[in-house]
Structure formats: C-alpha cells, structure tokens
Amino acid sequence: MSSPSPYQLDAWPRRERRAVAVLPYAMLALSAVLTVFIRDSKQESFLLDLALCGLAAVWMLCLYTLVPTWRERPAVRAVFFTGLIAIMTVLVIRDPWFGFFTFTGYFFAVSIPPGRWRLLAVAAVAVLTGTSQAGGFSTAAAGRVGLIVYLGCVLVNLVVAGAFTWFGWVSYAQNVRRAQMVKELSEANRQLDGAGDPRHAGAGARRDHHPTAGRGAGVR
C-alpha cells in the first residue's frame, strides 16, 4: 500500500472542515425527522419541536457559519455557545433522541481555545449527551435505579470527552512546540547559508587583494 501524497495529506484538513461544517445541520435534520415520525405515531404535536429546530439552525447559521470571523471574538463565541447549549437542553428535555444533534456540540466546544472554558464547554456537551443516552432527565427522577443509570451515562461521557480533550490539548501543545523548533532551525540554517555563501567569501577576498589596498600600504 503506497504512502499518501503531500496533496492528499493537505486535502484531509479541508475535507474535515467541510464535514464538521455540515454535520451539525445533518444531525439536526435527522433528529427533526425522527421527531415528526415518533410524535405523529403517538398523535402528539411536533410544531414546537420543529420551531426549536429552526431556531437552532438559524442560531448556528447566523452566529457561526455565515460569519467565520465572529468565531474569533470571545464575546460572540460565548453568546453563541451558551445559547446553543440552552437550545440543546430544551430539545433533549422534550425528546431524548436529539442526542444525535447534541453530540455535534463537541465540534463547537473544541473550537474554543485550550483552557478552562474549553473544558467547561466539553463538560456541558458531555452532560447533555449522557442525558440523551439515559433517556432524558426524567430517568434521574424515576427512582434510585434510574438515578444510577443517569449518573453512569453522564460520568462515562465526561470521562471519555475529558480524556479526548486532554489528549487533544497535549497534541496541540506538541504541534506548537514542533512548529517553533522548525522555525528556529530554519532561521539557523539561513544564517549558516549566508555565512558560508561563496559570493560573500569571494567579495571579502577581492577587497583584501584590491590594488588600492597595495598602493595604500606603499604610501604608508
């Protein structure tokens, strides 16, 4: 099996960014379709659920997708993520299967710079994901067994998400350090190449043997 070409390696980050950009909307649409089928089979209204789905889509579209520069503004980023978590929470309370959508919250959480805010964001998504897997917040209120199941699901998600976040931070720190070392090495090589350039050495030799240098020595 042949090794991937540099072009193929460079293409992967672009594909990953496109997938991350599309997946939240795809999972939201899937959850909305499930809501229509499940609630309709129970003869329950799903209009509020669809309204919340529309709100989530508009929220992501306006505050994240359409204006990428806003992602770098801490205030806008905080408002966006807090609002998204609030919408996700309401959706999971109403319909636990919206965990398909809340899972994509990790994509937005890891876009936050490394630090305590990223950890809090990841923890918030982990709690919602664990809640959906447990069947909703109602499971925790269903008795001791339900509470144990709920806490177990949330704890597993917190541990797994926290571990991936930690390893991601370590990898990020290593990449930054590696890039700095490459930059320093390139600068050192550039200086060495400049010092050993034959043109510089030749210019110095010509100055040493220039005829005026000999005439000046004879005058003295």
N, C-alpha and C positions, 0 to 999 in steps of 0.2 A: 504494500500500500504506500503510495507516494506521499511525500510531505506536502501540506498545503502551500500554495504560492503566497508571496507577500500581498498580492492583490486580494486573494481570498481571505487572508487574515485581516486585512484592513476593512473588508466588506462586512465582517461579522458585527462589529460595533454599530454600523449603520442599520443592519437588519434588526439587531437587538433594540435599538432606539425606536424603530418603526413598530416592532411588536409591542413594546411597553406602551407606546402611544395609543395603540388600537385596542389592546386587551381590556382595559377598564370599561370601555364602551361596549365591547362584545359581551363581557360578563354581565354588565348591567342589562343589556338587551335580553340575554338568556334568562336572567332572573325575572325580568318583566314578563316574558312569555310563560315561564313556569307559574307565575302568579296568576295570570289570566286563566290558564288551564285548571289550576288547583282550586282557585276561588270560584270559578264558574261551575266546576263539578259539585261544589258544596252550595251552589246558589247564593254565594256571598258577593258583595260589591267589591270591585277591584279598582274603582276610579281613584280613590285616594292613593293607593299604591302606585298607580301609573303617574299620578301627579308628582309624587315623591321621586319617581324615576326620572321624570322630565326635569325636575329641579336639580337632581344630581348631575344629569347630563349637561345642563346649562351652566351649572357651577364649575364643573371641570373644564368645559369649553371656554368660558369667558375668563376664568382666573388662572388657567394653566396652559391650555393647548394653543389658543389663538395668540397669546402674547407671551412668548417664551422668556422675554427679558424680565417679566414680573417674577419669575421663579427665583431670581437672584436677590429680590428685595425681601428682607426678613419680615417686615410688617405684612406685606401681601401674602407671603408664604404662610405666616402664622394664621392669618384670617382664612385663607383657603383651606388649610389642613384642618383647622378647628371646625369650620363649617362642614367640611366633608365628613368628618368623624361624627358630627351631630346627625347629619342626614343618614349615614350608615347605621347609626344606633337606632333611629326610629324605624328604619326598614327592617332591621333584624328583630326588633321587638314585635313588629307586625307579622313578619314572615321570615323564619329562620333560614330558609333556603337562599336568602340574599347573601349568605356567606360566600357564594360564588363570586359576588361582586366585592364584598368587604376584603377578601383576600388580596385584591389588587391594590389595596391601600398601602401595602408594603412598597410598591413601586414609588409612590409619592413620599413615603417615610424615608427611604434610603437616599432620596434626592436632597434631603436636609443635610447640611454639613455635619461631619462627625462631632459628637459631643453628647451632652445630656439631653438636648432637645430631640436628637435623633432617637435616642434610647426611649424617651417618653412616647414619641410618635410610634415607634415599633411596638411598644408595650400596649398602646391603645388599640392598634390593629390586631394584635395577638389576642387581647381580651374579647374583641368583637368576633374574631374568627372562632375562638374557642366556644363562645356563647352560641354561635350558629351551629357548631358541631354538636353541642349538647342539647340542641332542640329549643334554644331560646332561654330568656331569663326565667320563664315560668318553671323550668326544670329545677332551678335552685330553690324555688319556693314550694316544691312538691313533696318535701319531706327530707329526712336525713340522707336517704339513698340518692335522691335527686340532687341534693346539695353536693354530695361527694362526687357524683358524676360530673356535675357542672365545674366544680373546682379542679377536678382532674383534667378535664379538657382544656380549661384555661391555663393551668400550670404547664401542661405539655407544650402548648403553643408559645407560652412565654419563654420556656427553656430553649426550645428549638429556634425561635426567632431571635432570642438574645444571643445564642451561640453563633448563628449566621451573621448577625450584626457585628459581633466581636471579631470574627474571622475576616469579615469584610473590611473592618477598620484596620486590622493588622496588615492586610494586603494593600490597602490604600497607603498606609504609612511606609511600607516597604517600597511601593512604586514611587512615592515622592522622594524617598532617600536614594533610590536607584537612579532616578532622573537627575537628581542633584549631583551624584557621583559621575554620571556620564557627562554632564555639563562641565564639571571641573576637569575631567580627563580630557575633554575636547579642547578646553582652553589651554591646558598644559601642553598638549600636542601642538596646538597652533603656535605657542610661544617657542617651542623647540624647533619647529619647522622654520620659523622666522629667523631664529639664531643660526641655524645651520644652512640657510639658503646660500648657494654658491654665488649668487649675484651680489649678496651683501659682502661675502668674503672677497670677491673679486674687486668690488668697489673699494674696500679697505686697502687691498694690495696696490691698486692703481694710485691711491692717494699717497701710499708710502714711497712709491717709486716715481712719482711725478717729477719731471725735470725741474720745475721751480723749486722743489724741495732741495735738490742738489745745489742749485745756484744760491739759494739762501744759506746753505751750510758753508759755501765757499766765501761768501761775503763776510760771514762772521769770522 
